[in-house]
């Protein structure tokens, strides 16, 4: 995707420190960032650090004669392709909803004619407060885009929704908002995460997949303009903003969701689907009753990848994944032929590699033309490279 001009408004919350990484991530992807700091934001990050990372002047004051002479606030609000507010505090959201314009940030938000994306961040009680929820409804009705907030622990010690979305989630959301890349108009299906196959109502069979690679692939496809249907099991990593999300638990549910999402131009099966399920899953919790160990009867799960490849709705490009612990290339190449897919992304998930559940991947892309080794890199970088190859293959 061609680099975009981003006007980044940094609000006064503890999550403002994440804005520094957000700037770095945006610039890595070729976007330019013009930063605006509220007065409260300077209590958490310095104008110097923001300016150094952005490589641009920081704007702070509405009535700064030099800034107004150089670039008036009206022009500043119109020069960007997208306005991002991160963190968007409860105060900033209230100002936006009420149409207040009493400082530079709120005035820019009133004056802009460009899309606006907010990444809310605040204490869980503030997020749940009726006033904040009313303001959110108003902003959504006004066409304001949102990313997050996420659920988790907070600096104040409480737990719940209110954590600002992570920088790469925001990048994915903003790129989806302004996408005009080579995959515009294409529908791509992505599966991700593990599946959980119940033994009884409180126990299940699963694997260590975090869903990080699948989520990264979905973000990368969004950034190139694709419409993404994201079918995910119970992953550790949040689904990207901007996808058509379908949550599932079991392999059977995933197969049903995949079939419902077709037709598609391409399908990427990054989910680590359990090979087996319990044929005799219990309706009640299995108890230790002194009569010996329970007998677990296994049944084979449906083969989602093979099913799609053999079906009459097979996409133009089908990409499977092969997580192996030995003979990686040979096993993956055999899997590609056996399943009938176009590409296989093969990786070694032996415990010593740290791949499964880690932040990096070391893959070999296998196609009818042979094996292409990629250097070990972050999962976001793997996703970007794979998305670019998919765009090239789809033409």
C-alpha positions as CSV (number, residue, x, y, z in Angstrom):
1,X,0.0,0.0,0.0
2,X,1.3,3.5,-0.9
3,X,2.4,5.5,2.1
4,X,-0.3,7.7,3.6
5,X,-0.2,11.0,5.5
6,X,-1.4,10.3,9.1
7,X,-2.3,13.1,11.5
8,X,-1.8,11.5,14.9
9,X,-3.4,13.2,17.9
10,X,-2.0,11.9,21.2
11,X,-4.3,12.2,24.1
12,X,-3.3,12.5,27.8
13,X,-3.4,9.0,29.1
14,X,-0.8,6.5,30.4
15,X,-1.2,4.6,27.1
16,X,0.4,7.6,25.3
17,X,3.7,5.7,25.6
18,X,2.3,3.3,23.0
19,X,2.0,6.1,20.6
20,X,5.8,6.2,20.3
21,X,5.8,2.6,19.0
22,X,2.8,3.4,16.8
23,X,4.8,6.2,15.1
24,X,7.7,3.8,14.5
25,X,5.5,1.1,13.1
26,X,3.7,3.5,10.8
27,X,7.0,4.9,9.4
28,X,8.4,1.4,8.9
29,X,5.5,0.8,6.6
30,X,6.1,4.0,4.6
31,X,3.5,6.3,6.2
32,X,4.3,9.8,7.3
33,X,3.1,11.0,10.7
34,X,2.3,14.6,11.7
35,X,1.9,14.5,15.5
36,X,-0.3,16.7,17.7
37,X,0.0,16.6,21.5
38,X,-2.7,17.7,23.9
39,X,-1.5,19.5,26.9
40,X,-2.2,16.5,29.1
41,X,-0.3,14.2,26.7
42,X,2.9,16.1,27.5
43,X,2.7,14.7,31.0
44,X,3.3,11.2,29.6
45,X,5.5,11.7,26.5
46,X,7.8,14.6,25.5
47,X,7.4,16.6,22.3
48,X,11.1,15.9,21.7
49,X,10.7,12.1,21.7
50,X,7.6,12.3,19.5
51,X,9.3,14.6,17.0
52,X,12.4,12.5,16.9
53,X,10.4,9.4,16.0
54,X,8.1,11.1,13.6
55,X,10.8,13.1,11.9
56,X,8.2,16.0,11.9
57,X,7.4,19.0,13.9
58,X,5.0,18.5,16.9
59,X,2.0,20.7,17.0
60,X,0.5,21.6,20.4
61,X,-1.1,25.1,20.7
62,X,-4.2,26.4,18.9
63,X,-3.1,30.0,19.3
64,X,0.6,29.6,18.3
65,X,1.3,32.5,15.9
66,X,4.3,30.7,14.3
67,X,2.3,27.5,13.7
68,X,-0.7,29.4,12.3
69,X,1.6,31.4,10.0
70,X,3.4,28.2,8.8
71,X,0.3,25.9,8.6
72,X,-3.0,27.0,10.0
73,X,-5.1,24.5,11.9
74,X,-7.6,24.3,9.1
75,X,-4.9,23.3,6.6
76,X,-3.3,20.9,9.1
77,X,-6.7,19.1,9.5
78,X,-7.1,18.7,5.7
79,X,-3.6,17.7,4.7
80,X,-3.8,14.2,6.1
81,X,-5.3,11.1,4.5
82,X,-6.5,9.9,7.9
83,X,-6.7,11.4,11.4
84,X,-5.9,8.9,14.2
85,X,-6.5,9.6,17.9
86,X,-4.4,7.4,20.1
87,X,-5.0,7.2,22.9
88,X,-8.5,8.6,22.7
89,X,-9.3,9.5,26.3
90,X,-12.8,9.8,27.8
91,X,-12.3,13.5,27.7
92,X,-11.4,13.6,24.0
93,X,-14.3,11.3,23.1
94,X,-16.7,13.6,25.1
95,X,-15.4,16.7,23.2
96,X,-15.8,14.9,19.9
97,X,-19.3,13.8,20.6
98,X,-20.4,17.2,21.9
99,X,-18.7,19.1,19.1
100,X,-16.4,21.1,21.4
101,X,-13.4,22.9,19.9
102,X,-11.4,24.6,22.8
103,X,-7.9,23.4,22.0
104,X,-5.8,22.4,18.9
105,X,-6.7,18.7,19.0
106,X,-10.5,19.1,19.3
107,X,-10.5,22.0,16.8
108,X,-8.6,19.8,14.2
109,X,-11.2,17.0,14.8
110,X,-14.0,19.4,14.1
111,X,-12.3,21.0,11.1
112,X,-11.1,17.8,9.3
113,X,-12.9,16.4,6.2
114,X,-10.9,13.2,6.4
115,X,-11.8,9.8,8.0
116,X,-11.1,9.7,11.8
117,X,-10.0,6.6,13.7
118,X,-9.9,6.5,17.5
119,X,-8.2,4.1,19.8
120,X,-9.9,4.5,23.2
121,X,-8.0,4.1,26.4
122,X,-9.2,4.6,29.9
123,X,-10.0,3.0,33.2
124,X,-12.5,0.1,32.9
125,X,-15.1,2.0,35.0
126,X,-14.7,5.1,32.8
127,X,-15.2,3.0,29.7
128,X,-18.3,1.3,31.1
129,X,-19.8,4.6,32.3
130,X,-23.1,5.5,30.7
131,X,-21.8,8.8,29.5
132,X,-18.8,7.2,27.7
133,X,-21.1,4.6,26.1
134,X,-23.5,7.3,25.0
135,X,-20.6,9.3,23.5
136,X,-19.3,6.1,21.7
137,X,-22.7,5.6,20.1
138,X,-22.8,9.1,18.9
139,X,-19.3,8.9,17.4
140,X,-20.1,5.6,15.7
141,X,-23.3,7.2,14.3
142,X,-21.2,10.1,13.0
143,X,-19.0,7.7,11.1
144,X,-16.0,7.7,13.5
145,X,-13.9,4.5,13.2
146,X,-12.7,2.7,16.3
147,X,-10.0,0.3,17.2
148,X,-10.3,-1.4,20.6
149,X,-10.2,-1.0,23.5
150,X,-8.8,-4.4,24.5
151,X,-9.4,-6.3,27.7
152,X,-6.6,-6.7,30.2
153,X,-4.7,-5.4,33.2
154,X,-4.3,-1.7,33.6
155,X,-1.7,0.6,35.2
156,X,-4.2,1.5,37.9
157,X,-4.3,-2.2,38.9
158,X,-7.8,-3.0,37.7
159,X,-8.7,-5.4,35.0
160,X,-11.2,-5.2,32.1
161,X,-11.9,-3.4,28.9
162,X,-10.1,-0.1,28.5
163,X,-6.6,-1.0,27.4
164,X,-5.6,0.8,24.2
165,X,-5.2,-1.5,21.2
166,X,-1.7,-2.6,20.4
167,X,0.2,-0.5,17.8
168,X,0.0,-3.1,15.1
169,X,-3.7,-3.5,15.6
170,X,-4.1,0.2,15.1
171,X,-1.9,0.1,12.0
172,X,-4.1,-2.7,10.5
173,X,-7.3,-0.8,11.3
174,X,-6.1,2.5,9.8
175,X,-4.7,0.8,6.7
176,X,-8.0,-1.0,6.2
177,X,-9.8,2.4,6.5
178,X,-7.8,3.9,3.6
179,X,-6.9,0.8,1.7
180,X,-6.6,1.1,-2.1
181,X,-4.0,-1.6,-2.6
182,X,-3.6,-4.4,-5.1
183,X,-6.1,-6.6,-3.4
184,X,-8.9,-4.1,-3.4
185,X,-12.1,-5.9,-4.4
186,X,-10.8,-9.3,-3.5
187,X,-12.3,-11.5,-0.9
188,X,-9.9,-13.6,1.1
189,X,-10.7,-16.2,3.7
190,X,-8.2,-16.7,6.6
191,X,-8.4,-19.4,9.3
192,X,-6.4,-18.9,12.5
193,X,-5.8,-20.1,16.0
194,X,-6.3,-23.6,17.6
195,X,-9.4,-25.6,17.9
196,X,-10.7,-26.9,21.2
197,X,-12.2,-30.4,21.1
198,X,-14.2,-31.1,24.3
199,X,-13.5,-34.1,26.5
200,X,-16.2,-32.9,28.9
201,X,-17.7,-29.5,29.7
202,X,-14.5,-28.3,31.4
203,X,-11.7,-30.2,29.6
204,X,-10.6,-30.2,26.0
205,X,-7.8,-31.2,23.6
206,X,-5.9,-28.3,22.0
207,X,-2.4,-27.2,21.0
208,X,-0.1,-24.3,21.7
209,X,-1.0,-22.1,18.7
210,X,-1.4,-18.5,19.7
211,X,-3.1,-17.4,16.5
212,X,-0.4,-14.7,16.1
213,X,0.6,-15.7,12.5
214,X,-3.0,-15.9,11.3
215,X,-3.9,-12.5,12.7
216,X,-0.8,-11.0,11.2
217,X,-1.7,-12.4,7.8
218,X,-5.2,-11.0,8.0
219,X,-3.8,-7.5,8.9
220,X,-1.4,-7.6,6.0
221,X,-4.2,-8.6,3.6
222,X,-6.4,-5.8,4.9
223,X,-3.5,-3.3,4.3
224,X,-3.5,-4.3,0.7
225,X,-7.2,-3.6,0.3
226,X,-8.7,-7.1,0.7
227,X,-12.0,-7.9,2.2
228,X,-11.0,-10.5,4.8
229,X,-13.2,-13.2,6.5
230,X,-11.4,-14.3,9.6
231,X,-12.5,-17.6,11.0
232,X,-10.6,-18.2,14.3
233,X,-10.5,-20.6,17.1
234,X,-9.9,-19.5,20.7
235,X,-6.6,-17.7,20.1
236,X,-4.4,-15.7,22.5
237,X,-4.1,-12.9,20.0
238,X,-7.0,-10.6,19.3
239,X,-8.6,-10.6,15.8
240,X,-7.6,-7.6,13.7
241,X,-9.9,-4.7,13.4
242,X,-11.7,-4.5,10.0
243,X,-12.1,-8.2,9.3
244,X,-15.4,-10.1,9.1
245,X,-14.9,-12.1,12.3
246,X,-16.3,-15.6,12.9
247,X,-15.4,-17.1,16.2
248,X,-15.5,-20.9,16.5
249,X,-14.4,-23.5,19.0
250,X,-14.2,-26.9,17.3
251,X,-12.9,-28.2,13.9
252,X,-16.5,-29.1,12.9
253,X,-17.6,-25.5,13.6
254,X,-14.6,-24.2,11.7
255,X,-15.5,-26.3,8.6
256,X,-19.1,-25.0,8.7
257,X,-17.8,-21.4,9.0
258,X,-15.4,-21.9,6.1
259,X,-18.1,-23.3,3.8
260,X,-20.4,-20.5,4.7
261,X,-17.7,-17.9,3.8
262,X,-17.1,-19.3,0.3
263,X,-16.8,-18.3,-2.4
264,X,-13.5,-16.4,-2.1
265,X,-10.7,-15.4,-4.3
266,X,-8.1,-17.0,-2.0
267,X,-8.1,-18.9,1.2
268,X,-5.2,-19.1,3.8
269,X,-5.6,-22.0,6.2
270,X,-3.3,-20.9,9.1
271,X,-5.3,-22.5,11.8
272,X,-3.8,-25.3,13.8
273,X,-6.8,-27.6,13.7
274,X,-6.9,-30.6,16.0
275,X,-6.6,-33.8,14.1
276,X,-8.8,-35.7,16.5
277,X,-11.8,-35.1,18.7
278,X,-13.5,-37.2,21.4
279,X,-16.0,-39.7,20.0
280,X,-17.4,-40.1,23.5
281,X,-17.3,-36.6,24.9
282,X,-19.1,-36.5,28.2
283,X,-22.1,-34.2,28.9
284,X,-21.0,-33.9,32.5
285,X,-17.6,-33.3,34.2
286,X,-15.8,-36.7,34.4
287,X,-15.1,-37.4,38.1
288,X,-12.5,-39.5,39.8
289,X,-14.7,-42.2,41.3
290,X,-12.2,-44.9,42.2
291,X,-13.1,-47.1,39.3
292,X,-10.0,-46.5,37.3
293,X,-9.0,-44.2,34.5
294,X,-11.7,-43.0,32.0
295,X,-11.5,-44.4,28.5
296,X,-11.2,-41.7,25.9
297,X,-12.3,-42.8,22.4
298,X,-10.8,-40.7,19.6
299,X,-12.4,-39.9,16.2
300,X,-10.8,-38.1,13.3
301,X,-11.8,-34.5,12.7
302,X,-12.9,-33.3,9.2
303,X,-10.0,-32.3,6.9
304,X,-10.9,-28.7,6.2
305,X,-8.1,-28.0,3.7
306,X,-8.7,-31.1,1.7
307,X,-12.4,-30.6,1.7
308,X,-12.1,-27.1,0.3
309,X,-9.6,-28.1,-2.3
310,X,-11.9,-30.9,-3.5
311,X,-15.1,-28.8,-3.5
312,X,-16.7,-26.9,-6.3
313,X,-16.1,-23.6,-4.5
314,X,-12.3,-24.0,-4.4
315,X,-10.7,-20.5,-4.5
316,X,-8.2,-19.5,-7.2
317,X,-5.4,-19.7,-4.7
318,X,-5.4,-22.0,-1.6
319,X,-2.6,-21.8,0.9
320,X,-2.1,-24.4,3.6
321,X,0.2,-24.6,6.6
322,X,2.4,-27.5,7.7
323,X,3.7,-27.4,11.3
324,X,6.3,-30.1,11.5
325,X,8.8,-31.4,14.0
326,X,10.9,-33.5,11.6
327,X,11.5,-33.9,7.8
328,X,9.9,-30.5,7.4
329,X,10.3,-30.0,3.6
330,X,9.5,-33.6,2.7
331,X,6.4,-33.8,4.9
332,X,5.1,-30.4,3.7
333,X,5.6,-31.2,0.0
334,X,3.8,-34.5,0.4
335,X,1.0,-32.6,2.3
336,X,0.6,-30.1,-0.6
337,X,0.0,-32.9,-3.1
338,X,-2.2,-34.9,-0.8
339,X,-4.5,-32.0,0.1
340,X,-4.5,-30.5,-3.4
341,X,-3.6,-27.0,-2.4
342,X,-1.5,-24.5,-4.3
343,X,1.0,-23.5,-1.6
344,X,2.1,-24.8,1.7
345,X,3.8,-22.6,4.3
346,X,6.0,-25.0,6.2
347,X,7.7,-24.4,9.5
348,X,9.6,-26.4,12.2
349,X,7.7,-26.1,15.4
350,X,10.0,-28.2,17.5
351,X,10.1,-26.8,21.1
352,X,13.7,-25.7,20.6
353,X,12.7,-23.3,17.8
354,X,10.4,-21.2,19.9
355,X,8.1,-20.8,16.8
356,X,4.8,-22.2,18.3
357,X,3.4,-19.3,20.3
358,X,6.5,-17.1,19.7
359,X,6.9,-13.8,17.9
360,X,9.0,-15.1,15.0
361,X,8.7,-17.6,12.2
362,X,11.1,-19.5,10.0
363,X,9.3,-20.8,7.0
364,X,9.7,-22.5,3.6
365,X,7.1,-21.7,1.0
366,X,6.4,-24.8,-1.1
367,X,4.6,-24.7,-4.4
368,X,4.6,-26.8,-7.7
369,X,7.8,-24.9,-8.6
370,X,9.7,-26.1,-5.5
371,X,10.7,-24.9,-2.1
372,X,11.5,-21.2,-1.3
373,X,13.4,-20.7,1.9
374,X,12.7,-17.4,3.8
375,X,15.0,-16.0,6.5
376,X,13.7,-16.1,10.0
377,X,11.8,-13.0,10.7
378,X,8.9,-11.5,12.8
379,X,5.5,-12.9,12.1
380,X,4.3,-9.5,10.9
381,X,7.1,-9.5,8.3
382,X,6.2,-13.0,7.2
383,X,2.6,-11.9,6.8
384,X,3.6,-8.9,4.7
385,X,5.8,-10.9,2.4
386,X,3.1,-13.6,2.0
387,X,0.4,-11.0,1.4
388,X,2.5,-9.5,-1.3
389,X,3.0,-12.8,-3.0
390,X,-0.8,-13.5,-2.8
391,X,-1.5,-10.2,-4.5
392,X,1.0,-11.0,-7.2
393,X,-0.5,-14.5,-7.8
394,X,-4.1,-13.1,-8.0
395,X,-3.0,-10.4,-10.4
